[in-house]
């Protein structure tokens, strides 16, 4: 698995902010490699010098100076290894942080249609697990290639100079090790590919089950969910077990079969040459030390290759998301003070090419200050029609205009800042009550937040919470009732105070008293604003100025609520 041409530049661009740290990291790795190759030469020199009797005072002239030099080299190697192990990991973590920021930022720019297709668990896996693997690759990849790759080449050069014949005997085993390595590399690569697929499925299954826990319990479906998760978890386990099995054969064969086998061959052949005085004792000892430098890097390099495959798989998945085009946002038109006239001109929409149209040939307009009721059977496209106003989906044909300006000519943020939406399936973020209401206008004064909550009939129940407006709602605000959550969502829109309002079954979860109070507030808020109210219940839309019924035949305007229940 490789990084394709256009992605190579992107891959290396993440090093750019840390290029000085990267250079220092690689330099330290190079120092460690050189010193590790140099130390056995001291052993060879000392051994041969002692045996040959070159020094009259072996301790003072040979051993102590050599020991001092070796100690200095070991201290330098330790310091260099400490630097690249700590600062190198830190660099990898910083790159991981930067990539996660970029990926999350891109998530925010992707259209609704993307999230309609993708599983949340899979997207979370790309944001967390894939980038963890990439951080290891960014850190260990260059270091390990230098340490183990150059150590292998350096050891080969030194061994050849010590004894070319004995080196050839060692090299005879390397093709076998290489063939063994290649045999299992393909198996490991395939196992990791299945692993990445299954970890996404596991996350998606977990997120789906936990997010729907209330539905699960209401249908007493715990056993069914446990069985579903058990199957997914079992599949995930099998992919991990397959990875462990392939890696066990791979690394055990390299480290515990070929390594000792080569060492045994060196001892056998070297012993023969020693007995015939064709090899010095110091050279033989140094050769034994260097053989490990020649064979040990092979499984280490194999680990780097595996790490590369794992990391590059994650990088390609990372780039698959970044390559997905964001929401079209090429609008440059200036938007003066918004009056709120909305016009649909022969609008048609379908979610994908080749599928049936959800809406076709829709034309109507709503003037500022008017409240338009959209009624019709479930699934007919009322919510989709209103989603087009905010450009949550792009039109298939036709145009929607805000005060005469095609909404595609407006910057997305400009458009959406002027539209307030309360959806039927309200979402509250983890945090405090005041933080959730301030989502409508970040930085709003506390007095404005309280005023908005009062208009939404939320102030009273908020003040009964242990911390009032600073009460922690927990995940999704599930500690509140459905009606309470809905009123907080309505308070957000009151605080935002946009010229165009869209309420999708906004009062469906409220009791009669709360519905009446919120309905009165909505009608007050709707004055001099364009308001779309999507509802099935007559009580919700009875004060609308315009009544539109959406059917399979299209959009029809009614003169009264007769026949609408």
C-alpha positions, 0 to 999 in steps of 0.5 A: 500500500502506497501514497499516490503521487498527488498525496505525497506532498501532502504527507510530507507537508506535516513535517514543515512546521517542525522541520528543525525538530525533525532534523535534530531528531534524525541527527540524533538517530544517526549518532546512535547508529554510528556509535552502536557500529563503532563500539564493537571495533573497540572490543576487537582492538582491545582483544587483538592488542592484549593477545598480541602483547602490543602494550607493556602496561595493558591497564594504563595504556590500553584498557583505561583509555579505551574504557574512558572513550567508550564511556563517553560514547555511551553517554553521547549515545544515551543522550541522543537516544533520549532526545529522539525517543522523547522529542521525536514522540512529541513531534509525532504527537504534534503532527497528530494534533495538527492532522486531527484539527484539520480533519475535524475542521473539514468535517465541519465543512462537509454537506449534510449528504455526506453525513447521511451516508457515513457512519458516525463510528467510522468517522470517529475511528478516522479521527482517533485510531487512524491518526494514532497510527499515523503519529507513530509512523511520522515519528518512528518511520524515519528514525527506524529506517536510519537506525536499522537500515544504515546499521545493516549497511554499516555492519555489512561493510565492517563484516566484509572487511573483517572476513569476507568468506564468513560474511558470505556464509551469513549472507547465504541465509538472508535471501531465505529471511527475505523470502520468509518476510515477503511471504507473510507481509502480504498476509499481514497487509490483508489482515490489517485491511480487514482490521480497519474495516472492522474497527469502523463497524465496531465503532458504528455499532457501539455509537448506534446502540448507545445513542438509541438506548432509550428506544432499546429499553422501551422495546425491551430489546437489550438481548437483541442489541447484545447479540448484534454487538456480540457478532460485530465484536466477534468479527473484530476479535477475529481480525485482531486474532488473525493479525496476531497469528500472522505476526507470531509466525512472522516475527518468531521465525525471523527472531527465534529461528533464522537469528539463532541459525545464523549465529550457529553457522558463524560459530561453526565456520568461525571455529573452523577458521580459528582452529586453522589460525585463519581468523584472529580471536579479536576479529571473531569476537567482533564478528559475533557482535556485528552479526547481530547488527546484520540480522537484528535489523531485518525484523526491525525493518519489517516492523517499520514496513508493517508500521508504514502499511498501517500508517499509510492505510490511515493516511489514505483514509484521512485523505479520502475525507479531505478529498471529499468536496466541502459544501459549495460556498462561492457566494460573494454577494453582499446582503443588505438588511434582510427583509426576509422575502423567500421565493421558490422558482421551479425548484426540484430536488433529489438526493442522488442522481438516478433516484426519484425526485423528492420535490419537483417544480415547486414555485411559491413566495412568502413575503416578510411578516408572513407566516407560512404553514407547511402541512402534509403527510409524513415523508412527503418532503416538508422538512426537506423543502425547508432544509433547502432554504438554509442550503443544507442540501443543494438544489437539483434545479431551479432557484431559491431567492432571499430578498431577490438574491439567489441563495447560492450567491450568498456566503453560507455563513451569511445566509445561515446567520439570518435563518433560525431553525428549531428542528423536531429532533433537537440536539443539546451539547454537553455543557451548561444551560447557558452555553447551550442557549448562547449557541444562538448568539455566542458571547451574548450577555446573561440578561439576554439569555434569560430574556430569551429563555423567558420568551421560550417558557424555559426560565421557570424550569431552568431556575429549578435546576440545581445550578440554574443557568449554570447547571451541567446538562450532561451528554445530549441533555438527557437529564431533561424531559423532551419538552424542556429540551425543546424549549431550550432549543427554541430559546436559542432561536429567540436569542439569535433573533433572525429575520427568517424562522423555520420551526419543524414540529417545534412544539410537538414535545410540549404539554398543553400549557407549555405549548400554549405559552410557547405558541404565543411567544412564537407568534410574537417573534414571527411579527415582521419576520418570514416564518415557516411552520411545519406541523401536522397539528392544527393548533400549531399553525392556526394563526398562519397567514399562508397555508401550503399543502405538500402532496405527491402532486406538488405544492398547493395553497389553501384558503383555509384550514378546512380538511386539515387535522 
